[in-house]
Amino acid sequence: MRRPRARAAPIEDTMHLLVSAATAASTPTPTLEVDPDLVTPGVWGFAIIVFVTLAVILLVWDMLRRIRRGRVRADIAEELDAEEAARRESEGAEGVDEDGEAPREPRDRD
């Protein structure tokens, strides 16, 4: 016949003590002391959020419009500079006047 182990009883007793100690020290349930009407944002909070959202949308729209306008102006200035450089290059290479005709040679009067 086998003899029961001597160590099993102290472990079970220790576990029983831990479980009973944990259940004896229960935590109290929290009670609601704050009025929910004072904590929620309400109608005014919703109105302010809508106002801020509309303000941000309008500011972003205006910013994008200004950026687009600046890009168009830069593109136009670049095209005008390229046309001016091409016109100066063609005048210098071909000897053409501003009116687009070749300069006339002066005639000798005899």
Stockholm file with secondary structure:
# STOCKHOLM 1.0

chainA/1-110         MRRPRARAAPIEDTMHLLVSAATAASTPTPTLEVDPDLVTPGVWGFAIIVFVTLAVILLVWDMLRRIRRGRVRADIAEELDAEEAARRESEGAEGVDEDGEAPREPRDRD
#=GR chainA/1-110 SS CCCCCSSHHHHHHHHHHHHHHHHHSCCCCCCCCSCHHHHSCHHHHHHHHHHHHHHHHHHHHHHHHHHHHHHHHHHHHHHHHHHHHHHHHHHHHHTCCTTSSCCCCCCCCC
#=GC SS_cons         CCCCCSSHHHHHHHHHHHHHHHHHSCCCCCCCCSCHHHHSCHHHHHHHHHHHHHHHHHHHHHHHHHHHHHHHHHHHHHHHHHHHHHHHHHHHHHTCCTTSSCCCCCCCCC
//
